[in-house]
Amino acid sequence: MTVLITGATGLIGQEIVKQCHAKGIAVHYLTTSKSKLSTKENYKGFYWNPNTNKIDPKCFENVTAIINMVGASISKRWTDSYKKAILESRTKTAQLLQDTIKKYNYKINLVVSASAIGIYPTSLTKYYQETNTEISESFLGNVVDKWETAVDGFKALGCKVAKIRIGLVLAKDGGALPEIVKPIKFGAGAAFGSGKQWQSWIHVKDLASLFVYAVQNNFEGIYNGIAPNPVTNEELTKAAAKVLHRPLILPNIPKFAMKLVLGEMHILLFESQRVSSQKVESEGFNFTYVNLRPALDDLLG
């Protein structure tokens, strides 16, 4: 089996490649950097430049499924131009893939695409399942809504489509965790706002496994890609401090302070989405990291 992965050189993409290879799945990947092209038998790189609508159509040869992870990071200051990049790096890329598949008449059975739990409105009390139809009015809610609509375009080409809504991805060397623990390591750690906002998290290895499992089991529809036990921001901060053997002595950090530092992007720290993993578990997927503490022990211990 051969899968095409977009965003294969990113944080989650690299882990997905590793797990595909462990299961004997060959990987084609798209990259905007010609220096990152590889021609190994089970790992072949193909050049694309979505900004100029350039793509090597050979990337689809012998491919039966696509894992779509491409998208500009949301963890950079949201200027107007960068907001545009966040959206278009998700929607334009989907369109380019669809146009190329159609033009060269490739047969792709399944597309498993990243999405995000940012589509759910912020709430301290709701427990979101995939059947929820409310869409957050935030910038992220709007991005995810348009992203999912763009990905649904693959259905017109006869592909099954699965969308995995990702929460807070915990990884050792990238993503949010190193930023969360940085102040804790220096004895300046504290929860944000009330600390009661929910953080639906997942260990990067579990998330990569879920994408590979989705391909192997022909997932279709929407799935939440988060661990079974969300925690509050305060619980996350305390657990990280315990693992690092650091005290938490400072009061919670107020919202206005983070708004000054981060601008509009500060909502990433204060949004609250408590999200259910029941659907993926009912599909037979088993999490290695069900609870936060063992996940943090693995990544920080």
VOKE-839652 format. One record per residue: x, y, z of N, C-alpha, C in turn; residue number from 0. Coordinates in steps of 0.1 Angstrom, whole numbers, plus 5000, padded with zeros to 4 digits. Layout:
BEGIN
 n_px n_py n_pz ca_px ca_py ca_pz c_px c_py c_pz   n
    X    Y    Z     X     Y     Z    X    Y    Z NUM
...
***
This chain:
BEGIN
 n_px n_py n_pz ca_px ca_py ca_pz c_px c_py c_pz   n
 5009 4988 5000  5000  5000  5000 5009 5012 5000   0
 5005 5023 4992  5012  5035  4992 5002 5047 4995   1
 5007 5055 5005  4999  5067  5008 5006 5080 5004   2
 4999 5090 5000  5005  5103  4998 5002 5112 5010   3
 5013 5117 5016  5012  5126  5028 5015 5140 5025   4
 5006 5149 5027  5010  5164  5027 5014 5168 5041   5
 5023 5177 5042  5027  5181  5056 5036 5170 5063   6
 5042 5161 5055  5049  5149  5060 5062 5153 5068   7
 5067 5165 5066  5079  5169  5073 5076 5177 5085   8
 5063 5179 5088  5059  5187  5100 5059 5178 5113   9
 5056 5183 5124  5056  5176  5137 5048 5163 5137  10
 5036 5164 5133  5027  5152  5133 5031 5143 5120  11
 5033 5150 5109  5036  5142  5097 5048 5133 5098  12
 5059 5138 5105  5071  5129  5107 5068 5117 5114  13
 5059 5118 5124  5055  5106  5133 5046 5097 5125  14
 5038 5103 5116  5029  5094  5107 5038 5086 5098  15
 5048 5093 5092  5057  5086  5083 5064 5074 5090  16
 5069 5076 5102  5075  5066  5110 5066 5054 5112  17
 5053 5057 5115  5044  5046  5118 5039 5039 5106  18
 5038 5046 5094  5035  5040  5082 5046 5030 5078  19
 5058 5034 5079  5069  5025  5076 5070 5013 5085  20
 5066 5015 5098  5066  5003  5108 5055 4993 5104  21
 5045 4998 5096  5034  4989  5092 5036 4985 5077  22
 5047 4988 5072  5050  4983  5058 5042 4992 5047  23
 5038 5003 5051  5031  5012  5041 5041 5022 5035  24
 5042 5022 5022  5051  5031  5015 5045 5045 5015  25
 5054 5055 5015  5050  5069  5016 5055 5077 5004  26
 5046 5084 4997  5049  5095  4989 5046 5108 4996  27
 5054 5118 4995  5051  5131  5002 5054 5143 4993  28
 5047 5153 4996  5048  5166  4989 5056 5176 4997  29
 5066 5183 4991  5073  5193  4998 5075 5205 4989  30
 5076 5217 4996  5079  5229  4988 5094 5232 4987  31
 5101 5223 4994  5116  5225  4994 5123 5214 4986  32
 5129 5218 4975  5136  5208  4966 5147 5201 4973  33
 5153 5207 4984  5164  5200  4991 5158 5189 5000  34
 5145 5189 5002  5139  5178  5011 5134 5166 5002  35
 5137 5166 4989  5132  5155  4981 5141 5142 4983  36
 5134 5131 4985  5141  5118  4987 5136 5108 4977  37
 5144 5099 4973  5139  5089  4963 5141 5074 4968  38
 5140 5073 4981  5140  5059  4987 5128 5051 4982  39
 5129 5038 4982  5119  5030  4977 5105 5032 4984  40
 5106 5033 4998  5094  5034  5006 5091 5049 5010  41
 5099 5058 5005  5098  5072  5009 5102 5081 4998  42
 5093 5085 4990  5096  5093  4978 5090 5107 4979  43
 5098 5117 4976  5094  5131  4977 5090 5137 4963  44
 5080 5145 4963  5076  5152  4951 5074 5167 4954  45
 5079 5175 4944  5078  5190  4946 5064 5195 4943  46
 5060 5205 4951  5048  5213  4948 5050 5227 4953  47
 5043 5236 4947  5043  5250  4952 5028 5255 4951  48
 5020 5253 4961  5006  5257  4961 5004 5271 4957  49
 5013 5280 4961  5011  5294  4958 5011 5297 4943  50
 5018 5289 4935  5018  5291  4920 5011 5279 4913  51
 5003 5271 4921  4996  5260  4916 5005 5250 4908  52
 5017 5248 4913  5026  5238  4907 5026 5225 4916  53
 5025 5214 4909  5026  5201  4916 5031 5190 4906  54
 5039 5181 4911  5043  5170  4903 5033 5159 4903  55
 5025 5157 4892  5014  5148  4892 5018 5133 4895  56
 5031 5130 4893  5036  5117  4896 5034 5113 4911  57
 5032 5123 4919  5030  5120  4934 5019 5110 4936  58
 5009 5110 4927  4997  5102  4929 4999 5087 4923  59
 5010 5084 4917  5011  5071  4911 5011 5060 4921  60
 5003 5050 4919  5001  5038  4928 4996 5042 4942  61
 4991 5054 4944  4986  5059  4957 4971 5055 4958  62
 4967 5049 4969  4953  5046  4971 4947 5055 4982  63
 4955 5062 4990  4950  5070  5001 4959 5082 5003  64
 4952 5093 5007  4960  5106  5010 4958 5109 5025  65
 4969 5112 5032  4968  5118  5045 4972 5132 5044  66
 4962 5141 5046  4963  5155  5044 4966 5163 5057  67
 4979 5167 5059  4983  5174  5071 4987 5188 5069  68
 4986 5193 5056  4993  5206  5053 4985 5217 5059  69
 4992 5228 5063  4986  5240  5069 4996 5248 5077  70
 4996 5261 5074  5005  5270  5082 5002 5269 5097  71
 5012 5270 5105  5010  5269  5120 5001 5281 5125  72
 4993 5277 5134  4984  5288  5140 4992 5294 5152  73
 5004 5290 5155  5011  5295  5167 5021 5306 5163  74
 5017 5314 5154  5024  5326  5150 5015 5338 5151  75
 5020 5350 5154  5011  5362  5155 5001 5363 5143  76
 4989 5365 5146  4978  5366  5136 4977 5380 5130  77
 4987 5384 5122  4985  5396  5114 4975 5393 5103  78
 4969 5403 5096  4960  5401  5086 4965 5392 5075  79
 4978 5395 5071  4984  5387  5060 4986 5372 5065  80
 4990 5370 5078  4992  5357  5082 4979 5349 5084  81
 4968 5356 5088  4955  5349  5088 4951 5344 5075  82
 4954 5352 5064  4952  5347  5051 4960 5335 5047  83
 4972 5335 5052  4981  5323  5049 4976 5311 5057  84
 4971 5312 5069  4965  5301  5077 4954 5295 5069  85
 4945 5303 5064  4933  5298  5057 4937 5292 5043  86
 4944 5299 5035  4947  5295  5022 4957 5283 5021  87
 4965 5281 5031  4974  5270  5032 4966 5257 5034  88
 4953 5258 5038  4945  5247  5040 4935 5245 5028  89
 4929 5256 5023  4919  5255  5013 4925 5254 4999  90
 4935 5262 4996  4941  5262  4982 4948 5249 4979  91
 4954 5243 4990  4961  5231  4988 4952 5219 4985  92
 4940 5219 4992  4930  5209  4989 4925 5210 4975  93
 4923 5223 4970  4918  5225  4957 4928 5220 4946  94
 4941 5223 4949  4952  5219  4939 4953 5204 4938  95
 4951 5197 4949  4952  5182  4949 4940 5177 4941  96
 4928 5183 4944  4916  5178  4937 4917 5181 4922  97
 4921 5193 4918  4922  5196  4904 4932 5186 4897  98
 4943 5183 4903  4953  5174  4897 4948 5160 4896  99
 4941 5155 4906  4935  5141  4905 4925 5141 4894 100
 4917 5151 4892  4907  5151  4882 4914 5152 4868 101
 4924 5161 4867  4930  5163  4854 4937 5150 4849 102
 4944 5143 4857  4951  5131  4853 4943 5118 4856 103
 4931 5120 4860  4922  5108  4862 4927 5098 4871 104
 4933 5102 4882  4938  5092  4892 4926 5087 4901 105
 4928 5074 4905  4918  5068  4914 4923 5068 4928 106
 4918 5076 4937  4921  5077  4951 4909 5072 4959 107
 4911 5062 4967  4900  5056  4975 4896 5064 4987 108
 4906 5070 4994  4903  5076  5007 4912 5088 5009 109
 4906 5098 5015  4914  5110  5020 4911 5111 5035 110
 4922 5111 5043  4920  5113  5057 4927 5127 5060 111
 4919 5137 5064  4925  5150  5065 4925 5155 5080 112
 4935 5162 5083  4935  5169  5096 4924 5180 5096 113
 4918 5182 5108  4909  5193  5110 4912 5198 5125 114
 4903 5205 5131  4906  5210  5144 4894 5212 5153 115
 4896 5210 5166  4884  5211  5175 4881 5226 5177 116
 4889 5235 5171  4886  5249  5172 4872 5253 5165 117
 4867 5243 5158  4853  5245  5152 4842 5246 5162 118
 4845 5239 5174  4835  5239  5185 4835 5252 5192 119
 4823 5258 5195  4823  5271  5203 4829 5268 5217 120
 4835 5279 5222  4841  5278  5235 4830 5276 5246 121
 4832 5267 5255  4822  5264  5266 4829 5257 5277 122
 4825 5260 5289  4830  5254  5301 4822 5242 5305 123
 4810 5241 5299  4800  5230  5303 4797 5220 5293 124
 4798 5223 5280  4794  5214  5270 4805 5203 5268 125
 4800 5191 5263  4809  5180  5260 4806 5176 5246 126
 4816 5180 5237  4813  5180  5223 4816 5166 5217 127
 4805 5162 5209  4807  5150  5201 4806 5154 5186 128
 4810 5145 5177  4811  5148  5163 4797 5152 5157 129
 4786 5149 5164  4773  5153  5158 4770 5167 5161 130
 4778 5174 5169  4775  5188  5171 4776 5197 5158 131
 4766 5205 5156  4765  5213  5144 4768 5228 5146 132
 4770 5232 5159  4773  5246  5161 4787 5249 5157 133
 4790 5261 5151  4803  5264  5147 4808 5277 5155 134
 4819 5276 5160  4825  5288  5167 4825 5300 5158 135
 4822 5312 5164  4823  5324  5156 4837 5330 5156 136
 4846 5323 5162  4860  5328  5163 4867 5327 5149 137
 4878 5333 5148  4886  5332  5135 4889 5317 5133 138
 4893 5310 5143  4896  5295  5141 4884 5287 5137 139
 4873 5291 5143  4860  5284  5139 4857 5285 5124 140
 4859 5298 5119  4857  5301  5105 4867 5294 5096 141
 4880 5293 5101  4890  5286  5093 4887 5271 5092 142
 4884 5265 5103  4881  5250  5103 4869 5247 5094 143
 4858 5256 5095  4846  5254  5087 4850 5254 5072 144
 4858 5264 5068  4861  5265  5054 4871 5254 5049 145
 4880 5250 5059  4889  5239  5056 4882 5226 5054 146
 4872 5223 5063  4864  5210  5061 4856 5210 5048 147
 4851 5222 5045  4843  5223  5032 4852 5220 5020 148
 4864 5226 5021  4874  5224  5010 4877 5209 5008 149
 4879 5202 5020  4883  5188  5020 4872 5180 5015 150
 4859 5184 5017  4848  5176  5012 4847 5176 4997 151
 4854 5185 4991  4855  5185  4976 4860 5172 4970 152
 4868 5164 4978  4873  5151  4973 4862 5141 4971 153
 4851 5143 4977  4839  5134  4975 4834 5134 4961 154
 4835 5145 4955  4830  5146  4941 4839 5138 4931 155
 4851 5134 4936  4860  5126  4928 4859 5111 4931 156
 4849 5108 4939  4847  5094  4943 4855 5089 4954 157
 4861 5098 4962  4869  5094  4974 4860 5094 4986 158
 4863 5084 4995  4858  5085  5008 4866 5096 5016 159
 4859 5104 5024  4866  5114  5032 4864 5113 5047 160
 4875 5113 5054  4875  5113  5069 4882 5126 5074 161
 4876 5132 5084  4882  5145  5089 4885 5142 5104 162
 4897 5144 5108  4901  5142  5122 4903 5155 5129 163
 4894 5159 5138  4895  5171  5145 4905 5170 5157 164
 4916 5177 5155  4927  5176  5165 4926 5187 5176 165
 4930 5183 5188  4931  5192  5199 4945 5196 5201 166
 4949 5198 5214  4962  5202  5218 4972 5190 5217 167
 4981 5191 5207  4990  5179  5205 5002 5181 5214 168
 5005 5170 5222  5016  5171  5231 5028 5163 5225 169
 5039 5170 5223  5051  5164  5217 5063 5170 5224 170
 5074 5163 5224  5086  5167  5231 5093 5179 5224 171
 5094 5179 5211  5103  5188  5205 5095 5199 5196 172
 5082 5200 5198  5075  5210  5189 5061 5211 5195 173
 5053 5220 5188  5040  5222  5192 5039 5231 5205 174
 5028 5229 5212  5026  5238  5224 5033 5234 5236 175
 5036 5221 5238  5041  5217  5251 5054 5224 5256 176
 5064 5225 5247  5077  5232  5251 5074 5246 5255 177
 5064 5253 5249  5061  5266  5252 5054 5267 5266 178
 5045 5257 5268  5038  5256  5281 5047 5254 5293 179
 5057 5246 5291  5066  5242  5302 5078 5252 5304 180
 5080 5260 5294  5092  5270  5295 5091 5278 5308 181
 5080 5286 5310  5079  5294  5322 5079 5285 5335 182
 5074 5273 5334  5073  5264  5346 5088 5261 5350 183
 5096 5257 5340  5110  5254  5343 5117 5265 5350 184
 5114 5278 5347  5120  5289  5353 5113 5294 5366 185
 5104 5286 5371  5097  5289  5383 5086 5300 5381 186
 5083 5303 5369  5073  5313  5366 5060 5308 5360 187
 5057 5295 5362  5045  5289  5356 5033 5293 5363 188
 5022 5294 5356  5009  5297  5362 4998 5294 5352 189
 4986 5291 5357  4975  5288  5348 4970 5301 5341 190
 4962 5300 5330  4958  5312  5323 4943 5315 5327 191
 4940 5328 5330  4927  5332  5333 4922 5324 5345 192
 4909 5319 5344  4904  5312  5356 4910 5298 5357 193
 4917 5293 5347  4923  5280  5347 4913 5269 5345 194
 4900 5273 5344  4889  5263  5343 4886 5258 5329 195
 4893 5265 5319  4890  5262  5305 4895 5248 5302 196
 4887 5241 5294  4891  5227  5291 4901 5226 5280 197
 4911 5217 5281  4921  5214  5271 4920 5200 5267 198
 4915 5198 5255  4914  5184  5250 4927 5181 5243 199
 4935 5172 5248  4949  5170  5244 4950 5156 5238 200
 4961 5153 5231  4965  5140  5226 4980 5139 5225 201
 4986 5128 5228  5000  5125  5226 5003 5123 5211 202
 5013 5129 5207  5016  5129  5192 5017 5115 5186 203
 5022 5105 5194  5023  5092  5189 5009 5086 5187 204
 5000 5089 5197  4986  5084  5195 4979 5090 5183 205
 4982 5103 5181  4975  5110  5170 4980 5104 5157 206
 4993 5102 5155  4999  5096  5143 4993 5082 5141 207
 4992 5074 5152  4986  5061  5151 4971 5061 5146 208
 4964 5072 5151  4950  5073  5147 4949 5076 5132 209
 4958 5084 5126  4957  5086  5112 4960 5074 5104 210
 4970 5066 5108  4973  5053  5101 4962 5043 5103 211
 4956 5043 5115  4944  5034  5117 4933 5038 5109 212
 4930 5051 5107  4919  5056  5099 4921 5051 5084 213
 4933 5052 5079  4936  5047  5066 4934 5032 5064 214
 4939 5025 5074  4938  5010  5073 4924 5005 5075 215
 4915 5013 5082  4902  5009  5085 4891 5017 5077 216
 4896 5024 5067  4886  5031  5058 4876 5040 5066 217
 4881 5048 5074  4872  5058  5082 4865 5067 5072 218
 4853 5071 5075  4846  5080  5067 4837 5089 5077 219
 4838 5102 5074  4830  5112  5083 4840 5119 5092 220
 4834 5125 5103  4841  5133  5112 4845 5125 5125 221
 4857 5127 5130  4862  5120  5142 4870 5130 5150 222
 4868 5130 5163  4876  5138  5172 4889 5131 5175 223
 4900 5137 5172  4914  5132  5175 4919 5137 5188 224
 4914 5132 5199  4919  5137  5212 4918 5125 5222 225
 4926 5125 5232  4926  5115  5243 4913 5114 5251 226
 4910 5103 5257  4897  5101  5264 4895 5110 5276 227
 4905 5116 5282  4904  5124  5294 4909 5138 5293 228
 4901 5147 5288  4905  5162  5288 4907 5167 5302 229
 4915 5177 5303  4918  5183  5316 4916 5198 5315 230
 4915 5205 5327  4914  5219  5327 4929 5225 5325 231
 4929 5238 5321  4942  5244  5320 4950 5244 5333 232
 4943 5245 5344  4949  5245  5357 4955 5231 5360 233
 4947 5220 5357  4952  5207  5359 4965 5204 5350 234
 4964 5209 5338  4976  5207  5329 4988 5214 5335 235
 4987 5226 5339  4998  5234  5345 5004 5227 5357 236
 4995 5222 5366  4999  5215  5378 5006 5202 5375 237
 5001 5195 5366  5006  5182  5362 5020 5184 5356 238
 5022 5194 5348  5035  5196  5342 5045 5200 5352 239
 5041 5209 5362  5050  5213  5373 5054 5201 5381 240
 5045 5192 5384  5048  5180  5392 5059 5172 5385 241
 5057 5169 5372  5066  5161  5364 5080 5168 5364 242
 5080 5181 5363  5093  5188  5363 5098 5192 5377 243
 5091 5188 5387  5095  5191  5401 5097 5205 5403 244
 5088 5213 5399  5089  5228  5400 5076 5233 5408 245
 5078 5243 5417  5066  5248  5424 5058 5258 5415 246
 5046 5260 5418  5037  5270  5411 5034 5280 5422 247
 5040 5292 5421  5038  5301  5432 5031 5314 5427 248
 5031 5316 5414  5025  5328  5409 5010 5327 5407 249
 5003 5339 5408  4988  5339  5406 4986 5336 5391 250
 4973 5332 5388  4969  5329  5374 4972 5342 5365 251
 4975 5339 5353  4979  5351  5343 4966 5356 5337 252
 4963 5369 5339  4950  5374  5334 4950 5375 5318 253
 4938 5375 5313  4936  5375  5299 4942 5387 5292 254
 4940 5399 5298  4944  5411  5292 4959 5411 5290 255
 4966 5405 5299  4981  5405  5299 4986 5397 5286 256
 4979 5385 5284  4983  5377  5273 4979 5383 5260 257
 4968 5391 5260  4963  5398  5248 4974 5408 5244 258
 4980 5415 5254  4990  5425  5251 5002 5418 5244 259
 5006 5406 5249  5018  5399  5244 5015 5392 5231 260
 5003 5386 5229  5001  5377  5218 4991 5383 5207 261
 4984 5394 5211  4974  5399  5202 4962 5389 5201 262
 4955 5388 5190  4943  5380  5188 4946 5365 5191 263
 4958 5361 5188  4962  5347  5190 4960 5342 5205 264
 4959 5352 5214  4958  5348  5229 4946 5339 5231 265
 4936 5339 5222  4924  5331  5225 4928 5316 5225 266
 4939 5312 5219  4943  5298  5219 4945 5293 5234 267
 4948 5303 5243  4951  5299  5257 4938 5299 5265 268
 4928 5306 5260  4916  5308  5269 4903 5301 5263 269
 4903 5296 5251  4892  5289  5245 4890 5276 5253 270
 4878 5271 5255  4875  5259  5262 4867 5250 5254 271
 4873 5238 5250  4865  5228  5243 4868 5214 5250 272
 4857 5209 5256  4858  5196  5262 4852 5186 5251 273
 4860 5177 5246  4856  5170  5234 4857 5155 5237 274
 4847 5147 5232  4846  5133  5234 4855 5125 5224 275
 4861 5114 5229  4868  5105  5220 4861 5092 5218 276
 4848 5092 5222  4840  5079  5222 4839 5073 5208 277
 4838 5081 5198  4836  5076  5184 4848 5068 5179 278
 4860 5074 5181  4872  5066  5176 4874 5053 5184 279
 4871 5054 5197  4872  5042  5205 4862 5031 5201 280
 4850 5036 5197  4840  5026  5193 4844 5019 5179 281
 4853 5026 5172  4858  5020  5159 4870 5010 5162 282
 4873 5008 5175  4883  4999  5179 4897 5005 5181 283
 4898 5018 5180  4911  5024  5182 4915 5024 5197 284
 4927 5020 5201  4932  5020  5215 4942 5031 5217 285
 4940 5039 5226  4950  5049  5230 4961 5043 5239 286
 4973 5047 5236  4984  5043  5245 4984 5053 5258 287
 4981 5065 5255  4981  5075  5266 4967 5080 5268 288
 4960 5074 5278  4946  5077  5281 4945 5089 5291 289
 4955 5090 5300  4955  5100  5310 4968 5109 5308 290
 4966 5122 5313  4976  5132  5310 4990 5129 5317 291
 4990 5124 5330  5002  5123  5337 5012 5113 5330 292
 5007 5101 5326  5017  5092  5319 5022 5098 5306 293
 5013 5106 5299  5018  5113  5286 5029 5123 5289 294
 5027 5131 5300  5037  5141  5304 5050 5134 5309 295
 5048 5123 5316  5060  5115  5321 5068 5111 5309 296
 5061 5106 5299  5068  5101  5287 5076 5113 5280 297
 5069 5124 5279  5075  5135  5271 5085 5144 5279 298
 5082 5145 5292  5090  5155  5300 5099 5148 5310 299
 5096 5135 5313  5102  5128  5325 5117 5125 5322 300
***
